[in-house]
């Protein structure tokens, strides 16, 4: 499975893969997610699928009124495709979780959402740079004992989640990595005021580098316009503007598409 640049596309690709297995629902998800059914890792991975659906719903709300009306009708069907709440997973074939028509509408929604972004084909280099920064932060936290335990745990969890998302980018897509990166930055700047002076300069320097790494992934994969503009503003505030490597102007998308 190739890394998807939007949550809607990643969700479609996962549901399509599950539907096409020809085995029971639990075995299909087990195969597609690469985790044993009824395990902690399975719950973790399936939770990411639920997050893909939630963000897809949010993205549909950013489309024009006609598109919102068209696709909102199918959101409950996509939810049933992810959760299969009224179906015995061990007894029913995965092909029953969602009809091909409903999957086709998710495919169409993913296409329209993708029209609002301008991804580059090679995101691996930027993802590896972000992963390296996150791993560096995990090591650096050992050197900063004055961070309260609750903040330290929150930051470590968020850092390790981003690293895990990068390792599983082919399943859940690069946009989930950016979302995780935003949470890491939130944790970093929440903890910054309590860092003692000897380490605060290094903390802020690392925060700026981490912000740039997240911003660079955003630029490479493209995101829906509002998110990209917000990220650009945040990173600009960290370093006084994007600098010489100015981001591309994203296309306006096909907002008039029927």
C-alpha positions, -999 to 999 in steps of 0.1 A, spaced: 0 0 0 14 34 -10 14 63 15 -17 85 10 -15 122 14 -50 128 28 -70 110 54 -99 104 31 -77 86 6 -60 65 33 -94 56 47 -107 46 12 -76 25 5 -79 7 39 -116 -1 35 -110 -12 -1 -82 -35 10 -104 -50 38 -134 -55 15 -113 -72 -11 -98 -99 12 -126 -124 9 -122 -135 45 -141 -127 78 -141 -91 90 -117 -97 119 -92 -117 98 -94 -91 70 -86 -62 94 -59 -84 110 -43 -89 76 -46 -53 64 -34 -37 97 -7 -62 103 -17 -68 139 -33 -98 157 -70 -95 163 -80 -87 199 -46 -74 208 -34 -40 221 -16 -33 188 -48 -41 168 -68 -17 190 -41 10 185 -41 6 147 -78 4 143 -81 35 165 -60 53 138 -86 42 112 -113 58 133 -92 90 134 -90 89 96 -128 88 94 -132 116 119 -108 139 100 -125 129 67 -158 141 82 -142 174 92 -127 178 57 -161 172 40 -175 201 61 -150 223 44 -163 216 9 -190 236 -7 -227 231 3 -235 209 -26 -206 186 -20 -213 185 17 -249 175 10 -238 148 -14 -211 131 8 -226 136 42 -253 111 33 -227 84 31 -207 92 63 -228 68 84 -222 40 59 -184 47 60 -187 46 98 -204 12 96 -176 1 73 -150 9 99 -169 -3 130 -194 -29 117 -212 -24 150 -242 -48 143 -221 -75 127 -203 -105 143 -168 -98 130 -157 -135 133 -187 -148 114 -192 -124 85 -172 -118 53 -154 -85 50 -172 -78 17 -203 -72 37 -190 -42 57 -196 -17 30 -211 -17 -5 -191 -9 -35 -213 21 -42 -206 35 -8 -169 29 -13 -171 47 -47 -185 77 -30 -157 77 -5 -133 75 -35 -150 105 -51 -148 125 -18 -111 116 -15 -105 129 -51 -122 162 -44 -104 167 -11 -71 158 -28 -78 185 -54 -73 210 -27 -37 199 -21 -5 198 -42 16 169 -29 51 161 -41 57 124 -49 87 119 -25 80 126 11 104 100 26 133 124 32 112 149 51 95 122 72 129 108 81 141 142 91 110 146 114 116 111 128 152 120 136 141 152 154 115 133 174 140 107 184 165 134 194 138 149 216 132 116 234 170 115 243 171 152 251 143 149 277 166 128 299 188 159 302 160 182 314 149 169 348 129 200 358 100 192 334 70 180 355 63 143 352 28 149 337 42 171 310 71 148 304 48 118 300 25 137 276 54 149 255 70 114 253 37 98 244 32 123 216 68 120 203 66 82 202 32 83 185 47 104 157 76 80 153 51 51 152 30 70 126 60 75 104 69 38 107 33 30 96 29 58 70 20 33 43 -11 24 63 -24 57 77 -9 83 54 14 113 59 -13 137 69 -17 118 102 20 124 108 15 161 104 -15 160 129 7 141 154 35 167 148 11 195 158 3 177 190 40 173 198 46 210 192 18 218 215 34 197 242 68 213 236 56 248 240 33 240 270 64 227 288 88 254 277 81 280 306 90 254 333 124 246 318 152 261 338 174 288 322 205 266 315 184 243 292 157 267 280 178 281 251 185 245 239 148 237 244 136 266 222 163 259 195 151 223 193 115 234 193 122 256 162 139 228 144 110 205 152 86 231 140 105 234 107 105 196 103 67 194 108 63 224 84 85 208 58 63 177 58 33 199 54 48 216 24 58 183 7 25 165 11 2 195 7 -28 199 30 -63 215 27 -58 253 23 -69 264 58 -46 240 76 -17 249 54 -22 286 59 -25 281 97 7 260 98 25 286 77 15 313 102 26 293 132 60 284 118 65 319 106 60 331 141 87 307 153 114 319 130 103 352 117 89 339 84 95 308 62 127 323 49 143 317 16 125 284 10 91 300 4 62 275 2 44 270 -31 11 286 -37 -14 258 -35 -41 255 -62 -76 266 -53 -91 232 -61 -123 224 -79 -147 240 -55 -173 241 -83 -172 204 -90 -206 188 -90 
